[in-house]
């Protein structure tokens, strides 16, 4: 969201930048960044971390949120996590944040993901939503855009990961190390414009609503009722890891799985 705010309020233009915002799926955007087809990519920290561990020379420049912008939706007949035993759960990929966090939720309820519940790697949010609607999975982990679509479709929200005691950097900007070194001025200008967009959104929560409606193409009533416009951003004064002492981190699990894959 900070990117759309920054473009609309001409923060990028003030930095003498002509920024084109191209909507891509997370995996496609990351591949475009690695391949040099885009200068920056808005992505989740786990995706950048996994790519870096696989040899891609990427860095995270900026991150907006310290909570996972994810929700678990199911058929309305399913009312609790306990009812998921023997069911199939749609996630983006095995070892991805959607999978790691979902397994944590299941474990809290005494259910082992992958053994008592099938974890299906379905890729994009669109594929997960369609699989949920058609009954090919019973619940699915969906990101913020599809939360509103799921609400409109009458699906049941089982879990809001915003309410879970987990620290996960999201709304991040990734970049290639060679661009950071070769064109530092471009990187600094882009970051200044983006941070201005984040600060505006943070201090004008009600003003963010039109951006949510326009960007996600949903009815105004849906985000107005949702907590997403109040999603916790990183504090301005202290963005260090000290702020989150005692929080469980998805990052640790993802790194562990990347180095010691179980499947």
N, C-alpha and C positions, 0 to 999 in steps of 0.2 A: 504493500500500500504506500509506503514512503516514496516510491519511485513515481507513481501516478500523481501524487500530491506535488512532488518536486517539479514534474513536467508541467502540470496544469498551472502552478503558481509561478512558473518561469524561473525557478531557482537554477535550473541547468543553463537556461539562456543567459542568466546573469554571470555565469562562469564561462560564457562564450562557447557553449557546447550545444550541438544539435543532437539530442538523444532520441533514438527511436526505440520504443518499447515493443518488443516482439514476444507475444505469448507462446510459450512452448511447454511441453511436458518436462518435468524435472530432469529425467534422463536425457532427453533430446537436448535440452539447454546446456547440460553439463558436457555432452559430447561436442556440441557446437563451440563451447569455450575451449575445450582441449584441442579441437581441430583448428582454432584460430578464426572461426567464422563470426564470432562476436567478441567484443572487448571485455564484457563483464557478464556474469550470470547470477541471477537471483535464485538461490537454492538453499537447501538445508545443510547444516554443518555436517551431519553424518555422511551425506553423499560426497561432499568435498573430501572429508577425512578418508573415506573408503577409496576414493580415486587416488588420493595422495599415497596411501599405503600400497596401491597397485602400481605405483611408479609415475603417475601424472604429476607434473610440477605445478601444483596449484596452492594458493593460499586464500584464507578467508580475510577479507579486508574490513568487514563491517557486519554487525548482526543486530537485528531489531528486538527480538523477543527471547526470553529465557524459559518460556513454557512451550510445550508441544501443541501446535494448532491442529489437533487431531480429535476425531470423535468416532466412537463405535456405534454404528446403527444396525438395527436388525428388523426382521419382520415384527409387526406389532404383537404377535402372539408370544414372542419371547420377552419375558419381563425381567430376567436376572442372568448374571454370569453363570450361576450354577446350572442353568438350563442348556448351556452350550456343550456339555459333555456329549461326545459322539457326533458333534456338528462340524461344519467346515467354515473356517474364517478366511475372508479375503484380505490379504495384505499386499503391499507393493512388491516386496521381494524378501526372500529368506535372508535374515541378517540385517535388513533395513530397519530404520527407526520404527516403522509401523509394526514390524514383526517383533522386535526386541521389547517394545513397550507393551504390546499385547500379551506376550508371554509373562511379563511381570504381573499384569492384571490377573491373568489366569492363575498364576502361582499363589497369589494372595488368597484365592478362593479354593486352593487345594487341587487345582487342575493342571496337568502337565501338557503344555502346548507341544504339538507334534506327535504325541502318543495318545492322549485321551481326546484331543481335539486336532483336526487336520488343519494345517496352516497352508493356504494356497497362495502362491506368488502370482498375482494377476497383473502386475505392472501399473498402468496409469489409473488415476482416480476414476476416469470414465469407465474403464473395464471393470473396476471393483463395483461401481454403482450399478452397472448393467447386470453384473453377476448377482448382485443382491436383489435387484428388482425381478429378475427371472427365476430366482430360487436356486441358482447354482451354488451360492454360498448362503449361509444362514445369517451371520452378521458380516460386516465389512468395516474396515478402518478407513475413514474418509477425511480429507483435508477441509479447510475452511470454506472454499467455494462450494463444495458439494454438501456441506452441512445444510445450507439453505435449500438446496434442491431436494435433499432427503426429507427435510421438514415439510416442504410443499407436497411431497409424494406420500405423506402420511406414515413414514417409517418411524420406528421407535428409537430414541436416543438411549442407549444402554450406559455409555461411559463418556464423560467429557474429560479428556486428558489434561485440560486446563486445571482441573480440580485435583489432579494427582500430585503427589509429592515427588516430582521428577523434574530435573533440570535438563533442558534440551534447547540449545541455541537454534533458532529458526529465523526465517526472514533474512538470511545472510546473503552477502555478495562475495562471490568467488572470483578469482582472477589468476591468470598465468604469471608465474614468477618472472618470466622473461619480459613481459609487458611492464610489470612493476619496476623493473630495473631500467628498461629502455625509455619509458615515457612516464616518469614520475609526476610530471605536471598534469597530464591527462587524468591519472589516477586520483590525485589530490583534488582536482576540480570536480570530478564525478562524486567523490566522497563528500565534499562540502555541500554540493547540491542535494545529495541524498539525505544527509544528516539534517539539513534544514527542513526537508520534507517530513522526516521522522519527528523532529521537535515541534513542528506545526501540528502534526497529527496528535502528538501526545498532549499538547496544551489546548487543543480544540477538538475534543472527542466528538461532539455533536456535528462538527463540520466535516468529519470523516465519512459520515453516513452516505452522502451523495456519491462519494468515490466508491464505496462498497457496492452500492446499488448499480452504478454504471459499469464498474469493472466486472462484477460477478453476474450481472444481468438477472437480478432477482427483484421481487417486489419489495418496496420500501419497508413494508411492515415486518418482513422477516428479519433483516439485520437490526431493526429498531428493538425487537424483542430479545435479540441475542446478546451474549456477553462478549462477542468477538471484538466489538468496537471498544471494549474496555480491557482488551488483552494486555497483560503486563509486559511493558517494554523494559529494556535494560535501564537501570537508574543512571541519571546524567552524571552524578558526582563520583560514583564508584562502580565501574564495570568489571572489576577484578573478580577472580574466583573466590576471594574472601567473602564476598557478598552472599555466596551460595553455600557456605560451609554447612555441612550436615545434610545437604540434599543428595539424594541418589541420582546418579548420572547415567543417562542412556549411552553417553560416549564410551564409558568404560566397557560396557557390555559389547558395543559394536566393535571396538578395537580388539577385544578378546575373541569375538567370533571371526573377525577378519584374519587374525593370526592363527587361530585354532578352529577352523571350520568343523562343525559337527556333522555336516552332510556333504 
